Amino acid sequence: MEDAEALRRHLGIAQWSLIGHSFGGYVGLLYAVTYPAAINRLVFENPTFDLASSARSLLRRAALEYGVLGNQENARKCLAIAYDDTLDDRSVWDGFSVLSHGLDEQRDNLYIYGPDKQFFQRLVRESRFGDELWSRGVDHQSALYEEGAIFEPLMFRFSQVTHPALLIRGYHDAVFGLDQINSYIEAKPESKLLIAYESGHFVHVELGCTHGVTIRFGSRSVHDASMARGTYAPVSDNDEAGYLLRELGNGDPWWHN
């Protein structure tokens, strides 16, 4: 968050729009309420604003995957943690981490709707970043979990957001649960919600690659299928025309307003 603000000041950008995906939505929301003058618009794609809530939603989905595999014991474990209100947030997340990795290849079904379950691994292989840079990201994630501040839910921050917001939810996504969507819309009823029917957690990849989905900020566009887990991307925009989401493929709408 502080790095993004330092970059904005260094580049001399008065305001920019921000796209937050997954955990990037968590960071993006904190950025928006900490530096409100730096932001003009927000787009959240399948964000998490509460890691424990997302973990409970994912555990319910994992229970179904274990059911398909015929592993009734782990299916029951998933549901037991998901519905145990006495557990603290870290314990819920730790339980999800252990049980989700037990799914092996089926774990990708928690996040990806389409048939291409290996696109993230392919992006890693084909990227210009070496193994060392990717490992730094893993180390940073581990440090955040160890420090623990990321387990604080941010729903109480929703009312502090002063910017227009577009919420994008993949129909099959389990991270951005309906409880978080409801909390955001209750706090900010002027927000716009778009549902991507044929997508899971990675709308920008599952639909961005196949249907040419472009998020437009006035005359500027963001169309980057390389954005991956937990990313947030500030986008400079001096145009007051606002934002819209449109389908540039065959003209059939993939979203419902």
C-alpha positions as CSV (number, residue, x, y, z in Angstrom):
1,M,0.0,0.0,0.0
2,E,2.7,2.5,1.0
3,D,4.7,1.4,-2.1
4,A,1.8,2.2,-4.4
5,E,1.4,5.7,-2.8
6,A,5.1,6.4,-3.1
7,L,5.0,5.5,-6.7
8,R,2.0,7.7,-7.4
9,R,3.8,10.7,-5.8
10,H,7.0,9.9,-7.7
11,L,5.2,9.8,-11.0
12,G,3.3,13.0,-10.2
13,I,-0.2,11.5,-10.7
14,A,-2.9,13.5,-9.1
15,Q,-5.4,10.6,-8.9
16,W,-5.7,7.1,-10.2
17,S,-8.3,4.4,-10.4
18,L,-7.6,1.1,-8.6
19,I,-8.4,-2.5,-9.5
20,G,-8.2,-5.0,-6.7
21,H,-8.5,-8.8,-7.2
22,S,-8.7,-11.4,-4.5
23,F,-6.4,-10.3,-1.6
24,G,-5.6,-7.2,-3.7
25,G,-9.2,-6.1,-2.9
26,Y,-8.3,-6.1,0.8
27,V,-5.1,-4.1,0.2
28,G,-7.0,-1.8,-2.2
29,L,-9.7,-1.0,0.2
30,L,-7.2,-0.1,2.9
31,Y,-5.4,2.1,0.3
32,A,-8.6,3.8,-0.7
33,V,-9.6,4.8,2.9
34,T,-6.0,5.7,3.9
35,Y,-5.4,7.9,0.9
36,P,-8.8,8.9,-0.3
37,A,-7.5,11.9,-2.2
38,A,-5.3,9.6,-4.3
39,I,-8.2,7.5,-5.7
40,N,-11.1,8.5,-8.0
41,R,-12.7,5.1,-8.7
42,L,-12.5,1.5,-7.5
43,V,-13.0,-1.9,-9.1
44,F,-13.1,-5.0,-7.0
45,E,-12.9,-8.3,-8.8
46,N,-13.8,-11.3,-6.5
47,P,-12.1,-9.6,-3.5
48,T,-11.8,-10.8,0.0
49,F,-12.5,-8.3,2.8
50,D,-12.6,-10.9,5.4
51,L,-10.2,-13.9,5.1
52,A,-12.1,-16.1,7.6
53,S,-15.4,-15.5,5.8
54,S,-13.8,-16.4,2.5
55,A,-12.2,-19.5,4.1
56,R,-15.6,-20.6,5.4
57,S,-17.1,-20.2,1.9
58,L,-14.2,-22.1,0.3
59,L,-14.5,-24.9,2.9
60,R,-18.1,-25.4,1.9
61,R,-17.0,-25.7,-1.7
62,A,-14.2,-28.0,-0.7
63,A,-16.7,-30.3,1.1
64,L,-18.4,-30.8,-2.3
65,E,-15.1,-31.6,-4.0
66,Y,-14.3,-34.2,-1.3
67,G,-17.8,-35.5,-1.8
68,V,-17.1,-36.0,-5.5
69,L,-13.9,-37.8,-4.6
70,G,-15.8,-40.1,-2.2
71,N,-13.8,-38.8,0.8
72,Q,-16.7,-38.4,3.3
73,E,-14.3,-37.9,6.3
74,N,-12.7,-34.8,4.9
75,A,-16.0,-33.5,3.6
76,R,-17.3,-33.6,7.1
77,K,-14.2,-31.9,8.4
78,C,-14.6,-29.1,5.9
79,L,-18.2,-28.5,7.0
80,A,-17.4,-28.8,10.7
81,I,-14.9,-25.9,10.4
82,A,-17.0,-23.9,8.1
83,Y,-19.9,-23.8,10.5
84,D,-18.0,-23.7,13.8
85,D,-18.6,-20.1,15.1
86,T,-16.3,-20.7,18.1
87,L,-13.2,-20.9,16.0
88,D,-11.0,-17.8,15.7
89,D,-10.2,-16.5,12.3
90,R,-6.7,-17.9,12.1
91,S,-7.8,-21.3,13.0
92,V,-10.5,-21.2,10.3
93,W,-7.9,-20.2,7.7
94,D,-5.4,-22.8,8.8
95,G,-8.0,-25.5,8.6
96,F,-8.9,-24.4,5.1
97,S,-5.2,-24.4,4.1
98,V,-4.7,-27.9,5.2
99,L,-7.9,-29.4,3.8
100,S,-7.7,-27.5,0.5
101,H,-4.2,-28.8,-0.2
102,G,-5.5,-32.3,0.5
103,L,-7.6,-32.0,-2.7
104,D,-4.4,-32.1,-4.8
105,E,-5.4,-31.4,-8.4
106,Q,-9.0,-31.0,-7.5
107,R,-8.1,-27.9,-5.5
108,D,-8.1,-25.8,-8.7
109,N,-11.8,-26.5,-9.0
110,L,-12.3,-24.1,-6.0
111,Y,-11.1,-21.2,-8.1
112,I,-11.4,-22.0,-11.8
113,Y,-14.7,-22.7,-13.5
114,G,-13.6,-23.4,-17.1
115,P,-11.7,-26.4,-18.4
116,D,-8.2,-24.8,-18.4
117,K,-7.3,-25.4,-14.8
118,Q,-3.5,-24.9,-15.3
119,F,-3.5,-21.4,-16.7
120,F,-1.8,-19.9,-13.6
121,Q,1.0,-22.4,-13.7
122,R,1.4,-21.6,-17.4
123,L,1.5,-17.9,-16.7
124,V,4.3,-18.4,-14.2
125,R,6.3,-20.5,-16.6
126,E,5.9,-18.0,-19.4
127,S,6.4,-14.9,-17.4
128,R,9.6,-12.8,-17.5
129,F,10.1,-13.3,-13.8
130,G,12.5,-15.8,-12.5
131,D,11.9,-18.3,-9.7
132,E,13.6,-16.0,-7.2
133,L,11.0,-13.3,-7.7
134,W,8.1,-15.7,-7.5
135,S,9.5,-17.1,-4.3
136,R,9.7,-13.6,-2.8
137,G,6.0,-13.4,-3.3
138,V,5.5,-16.6,-1.4
139,D,7.8,-15.4,1.4
140,H,5.9,-12.1,1.6
141,Q,2.6,-14.0,1.9
142,S,3.9,-16.2,4.7
143,A,5.2,-13.1,6.5
144,L,1.7,-11.5,6.3
145,Y,0.0,-14.6,7.7
146,E,2.6,-14.8,10.5
147,E,2.2,-11.2,11.4
148,G,-1.6,-11.6,11.6
149,A,-3.0,-8.2,10.8
150,I,-4.6,-9.4,7.6
151,F,-7.1,-11.5,9.6
152,E,-8.9,-8.3,10.7
153,P,-12.2,-8.1,8.8
154,L,-12.6,-4.8,6.9
155,M,-16.4,-4.6,6.7
156,F,-16.4,-1.8,9.2
157,R,-14.4,0.2,6.7
158,F,-17.0,0.0,3.9
159,S,-18.8,3.2,5.2
160,Q,-15.5,5.1,4.9
161,V,-15.2,4.6,1.2
162,T,-15.9,7.8,-0.6
163,H,-15.4,6.6,-4.2
164,P,-17.6,5.0,-6.9
165,A,-17.1,1.3,-6.8
166,L,-17.7,-1.5,-9.3
167,L,-18.0,-5.0,-7.7
168,I,-17.3,-7.9,-10.1
169,R,-18.2,-11.4,-9.0
170,G,-17.6,-14.6,-10.9
171,Y,-20.8,-16.6,-10.7
172,H,-18.9,-19.7,-9.6
173,D,-16.4,-17.9,-7.3
174,A,-16.3,-19.0,-3.6
175,V,-13.9,-16.3,-2.3
176,F,-16.2,-13.3,-2.6
177,G,-19.1,-14.7,-0.6
178,L,-22.6,-13.4,-0.6
179,D,-22.2,-12.2,3.0
180,Q,-19.4,-9.9,2.0
181,I,-21.3,-8.7,-1.1
182,N,-24.4,-7.9,1.0
183,S,-22.3,-6.1,3.6
184,Y,-20.7,-3.9,1.0
185,I,-23.9,-3.0,-0.8
186,E,-25.7,-2.3,2.5
187,A,-23.0,0.2,3.4
188,K,-22.6,1.6,-0.1
189,P,-26.0,1.1,-1.9
190,E,-24.8,3.2,-4.8
191,S,-22.2,0.6,-5.7
192,K,-22.6,-1.4,-9.0
193,L,-22.5,-5.2,-9.0
194,L,-21.7,-7.2,-12.1
195,I,-22.0,-11.0,-12.3
196,A,-19.8,-12.9,-14.7
197,Y,-21.7,-16.1,-15.3
198,E,-19.1,-18.3,-17.0
199,S,-16.3,-17.6,-14.5
200,G,-14.8,-18.5,-11.2
201,H,-12.3,-16.5,-9.2
202,F,-10.3,-15.2,-12.2
203,V,-12.8,-13.3,-14.3
204,H,-10.0,-11.3,-16.0
205,V,-8.5,-14.5,-17.2
206,E,-11.4,-16.8,-17.8
207,L,-13.4,-14.2,-19.7
208,G,-10.7,-11.6,-20.5
209,C,-8.9,-14.1,-22.7
210,T,-11.8,-15.7,-24.4
211,H,-14.3,-12.9,-24.7
212,G,-12.1,-9.8,-24.9
213,V,-13.4,-8.2,-21.7
214,T,-12.1,-4.7,-21.2
215,I,-12.6,-2.4,-18.3
216,R,-12.5,1.1,-19.6
217,F,-11.7,4.2,-17.6
218,G,-12.8,6.9,-19.9
219,S,-10.4,6.7,-22.8
220,R,-8.1,4.3,-21.1
221,S,-8.3,0.5,-21.0
222,V,-7.1,-2.2,-18.7
223,H,-6.9,-5.6,-20.4
224,D,-4.2,-7.7,-18.7
225,A,-4.6,-11.4,-18.5
226,S,-1.3,-11.7,-16.7
227,M,-2.8,-10.2,-13.5
228,A,-3.0,-13.1,-11.1
229,R,-3.7,-14.0,-7.5
230,G,-3.9,-11.2,-5.0
231,T,-3.1,-8.4,-7.4
232,Y,-4.2,-4.8,-7.2
233,A,-3.4,-2.3,-10.0
234,P,-3.7,1.5,-9.7
235,V,-4.5,3.0,-13.1
236,S,-3.9,6.6,-14.0
237,D,-6.9,8.4,-15.3
238,N,-7.5,12.1,-15.8
239,D,-10.7,11.5,-17.9
240,E,-13.9,12.3,-16.1
241,A,-16.0,10.1,-18.4
242,G,-16.2,7.4,-15.7
243,Y,-15.9,3.6,-16.1
244,L,-17.9,0.9,-17.7
245,L,-17.5,-2.8,-18.3
246,R,-18.2,-4.0,-21.8
247,E,-18.1,-7.2,-23.9
248,L,-16.0,-6.8,-27.0
249,G,-16.5,-10.3,-28.4
250,N,-19.6,-11.6,-30.2
251,G,-21.9,-9.1,-28.6
252,D,-23.7,-11.5,-26.3
253,P,-23.7,-10.1,-22.8
254,W,-21.9,-12.1,-20.2
255,W,-22.8,-10.0,-17.3
256,H,-26.1,-9.0,-15.6
257,N,-26.5,-5.6,-14.0
